[in-house]
Structure formats: structure tokens, C-alpha cells
Amino acid sequence: MANPFIKNIDLLDVSNMLYDRDQSFADKMDREDPLRQYKADFYFPKNQEGVEMTYLCGNSLGLQSKQTQAAIQQVSEQWKDYGVKGHFNGEHPWVPFHLGLKENMSKIVGALPSEVTLMNTLTVNLHLMLTSFFRPEGRRNKILIEQDVFPSDRYAIESHLEWHGLSIEDHLIYIPKSTHNGLVDEKIIKDFLTENGEEIALVLIGGVNYYTGQFLNIPAITQWAHEQGCIIGFDLAHAVGNVPLALHDANVDFAVWCTYKYLNAGPGSIAGAFVHERHHDDRGIPKLKGWWGHDAEIRFKMRDAFKPAPGIESWQISCQPILSLAPVKASLEMFIAADMKAIRNKSILLTGYLEFLLKELKTDRIKILTPALQAQRGCQLSIFIESADESVHHELTKAGMITDWRNPGVVRVAPAPLYNGYRDVWEFVKALKKVLQIGG
Ligand SMILES: *Cc1c(COP(=O)(O)O)cnc(C)c1O
């Protein structure tokens, strides 16, 4: 099954793009931007003087849209007006509330609706997936992860090794480092899997690395893992809503993601999970059960033995937190209306512009860690600044920029296509130039 939302993405070649340093170019691009209408839907944080700041931090927490408040308000009103009857009555009854979300979410990650659900938060979903898919057997009892894995993922994995009585030292293994920039060399993954595959029960990788912004080739890595008989899962925290995904076609076993970064669903918003359809009817897979994983048709009969709901829904445990799902609903509707293809196209151009402006700067203190190839990155560029400390970050904030800082010396800048434009990128580079006192 092809993802209709990404099928036709012909990756624009930004190397042929005639970018220009002049501010008038940025303004012209903003005027002609097919997604320009969306910016007005968002609230931007202001500085102490009440001036809106330039927000380039969607990799950490996306901005609130005006539709979000309305969606929360709607649930609140329905509860007020209907009480328990809200489960089946009102504009958006709560029992089937998540069905429309599954439909929209599945399009964004390239999956069947039955393969996707919204539940819990990312690390909790990762625990549920590890419970089901880490099944060490004989010599095949190790977990393979990246060197630069997100800490929460590593903690989750360590706890499952401990749970199975396996030492972390011998059973948690890392993809060997490649030489350049801390990027992952996909060929090294392939070779490592070929050599060590039969000892590896499970591979877990970030689709887009949170630190470098590298977007890995998910279908290829999945295939290499499967050739060695390993289960493979992806953490898509930095990929979802950012890059085109086709989880079903790629044959990925499972994936988890949060919705508060590029998907703008608010702090700690309800997360997503994917389990490939080929695992749905496998009764041998262990699961942590709860009544919301039980067949919905007979859920309220309350007396039956556990009968798994179809698809990934059998991984659900508790009833749906509708108030928390309301912002996810609003956000997904916006992504579907804007269309992932248009979002990705703008993203490629916009991040290409950021890269162009950075390269024009007359300094050798700046190095972009993120891959130069657009197929290997999303919207984020991780910019390493030689001999810089956090004061650079504070100066950038004073200059009206909201970005984020990671030691040692990395500014992560993520122009989000729905609410950022070319002028934002232009203003950021202007501020960086001033803070680092770069002439020319
Ligand atoms: C943001 C992020 C998380 C966050 O996990 P939570 O459970 O939502 O707190 C996990 N993994 C990666 C790679 C992330 O970027």
C-alpha cells in the first residue's frame, strides 16, 4: 500500500535553487508561499516588550494553533452539556473519537488506520512495544541501538533487559561510530547487522536523530534487519510531521512517536504507535492488557475473558483521555488539510535557504552537522559553533530568537513549514551574524 500523501513527492533539488541573501528575496518567497495562510493560525511567544519572537523550536515543542483551543473547548462543553452521555452524543462522541484521528494519523506516517493508534506518551508506548517485541531466545538476546540514542529510549531498553535478567553490559550493543560528525553511516549498520545479526533480537533506531537531524533510510535499514531475522522498531519523535514516512510499505515492525514536537499538539500530548498488520493476529505476542484493548463490541459486557480488539487497538490499555486528544485532533486536521507533500516541499526549500545563508557567512567557526542531502534530513539544521558557550544562546534569545542549545556548542534550528517562513530564517541568520560578530 503506497502512502497517497507522499507518493508524488519529487524531491526538489535545492542546489539549483537561486537563493538570494537579500531580505527582499525572503519576503518575496513568503508572499508566494502556498502554505502562507497557516502562520496566522498560530500564537507566537512574545518578548518582555510584547514583540513576537521568531520561533524556530518546533523540534522541541510546536506552537499552539487557534484551532486547538476550540477543540479543547468543544470537549469541555460536551462534558458540561451531556455528562456521561457524551460518550455517544454531541458533535464528536467520545467512544468513536479516536477513529478519525487514526485515519488522519495513518496518512501522515504512511500506514493503514488499523496499524496506528494514539495512546499514552512516547516512552510508555516504547515500553509496551518492547514488552511485545523484545523476546530474547537462545543466542539471539541483544538489542542494537545508535550511539546517539535519546536517553529515555536507552533507559526503557535497559529496564527490559533487566526484566529479562540480561546484563546491560553484554546485551545492549551500539552501532559502531562512523568517523564524520557523529552521523550514522548506513553502510556501517548494514555491515554490523550482517556480522552480528544472529545475536540481535531487536533493533531500535531514531528515524530522524534528535541531535544531528539526520534522517535515516527507514526502508533499507528495516530490510537489512529483517534479512538477519531481527525485529526492528523506530522512534519517530523527530520524524513525524517533518519527513515523508511509509511505515507499512517499509515493513517496519513497530514505531512510536510523540505529538508535541512537529505535530503541535501541546506539552505532553498523547503519543502515537504503529504495529505492522502482519503482527496483529499473532496470539503468541505478549501484551500488557487492559479493557480498552478488549474488543469494543463487547467491552461493556464486563464479564468476558479478554478478547483482543482488532489491529493495534489490542495494545491499548485504558480509556481514551479525550481532553488530551482534542489538540491532537485539531493538529492532525491541519496537517491533512495542508498536505504532507506540500509541507515537505516547503520544508526542503526553507531549510535549503537556511543552509544557503549560513554558508554565505564569512566565518569558519560554523559547521552544519546535519547532512547536506535533503533526502537525509528534515527541517532541522544542527549548527555547531566553534568555541561557543551557552552565552551565544542567551544572546540569540535577546535578539528575539527562540532556538535550542545543546552542549557542546550546538544550536538546533528547525523552521517548521506551517508557521515559519523565509523571513524567519533570514532574521535568524542576521541575529547569528550579529551575535558572533561576523563581518561582511
Ligand atoms: C522528545 C523525544 C522523546 C520524548 O519522550 P516522552 O516519553 O514523550 O517524554 C523520546 N525520544 C526521542 C527521540 C525524542 O526526541
The ligand as an SDF file (V2000), in Angstrom:
LIG
                    3D

 15 15  0  0  0  0  0  0  0  0999 V2000
   11.2420   14.0140   22.5500 C   0  0  0  0  0  0  0  0  0  0  0  0
   11.7050   12.6210   22.4690 C   0  0  0  0  0  0  0  0  0  0  0  0
   11.2310   11.6580   23.3540 C   0  0  0  0  0  0  0  0  0  0  0  0
   10.2960   12.0640   24.4650 C   0  0  0  0  0  0  0  0  0  0  0  0
    9.7640   11.0240   25.1790 O   0  0  0  0  0  0  0  0  0  0  0  0
    8.4720   11.2630   26.0930 P   0  0  0  0  0  0  0  0  0  0  0  0
    8.1230    9.9380   26.5440 O   0  0  0  0  0  0  0  0  0  0  0  0
    7.4570   11.9390   25.2350 O   0  0  0  0  0  0  0  0  0  0  0  0
    8.8550   12.1790   27.2040 O   0  0  0  0  0  0  0  0  0  0  0  0
   11.6560   10.3530   23.1930 C   0  0  0  0  0  0  0  0  0  0  0  0
   12.5290   10.0190   22.2020 N   0  0  0  0  0  0  0  0  0  0  0  0
   13.0140   10.9550   21.3430 C   0  0  0  0  0  0  0  0  0  0  0  0
   13.9600   10.5650   20.2640 C   0  0  0  0  0  0  0  0  0  0  0  0
   12.6220   12.2760   21.4690 C   0  0  0  0  0  0  0  0  0  0  0  0
   13.1180   13.1890   20.6490 O   0  0  0  0  0  0  0  0  0  0  0  0
  1  2  1  0
  2  3  1  0
  2 14  2  0
  3  4  1  0
  3 10  2  0
  4  5  1  0
  5  6  1  0
  6  7  2  0
  6  8  1  0
  6  9  1  0
 10 11  1  0
 11 12  2  0
 12 13  1  0
 12 14  1  0
 14 15  1  0
M  END
$$$$
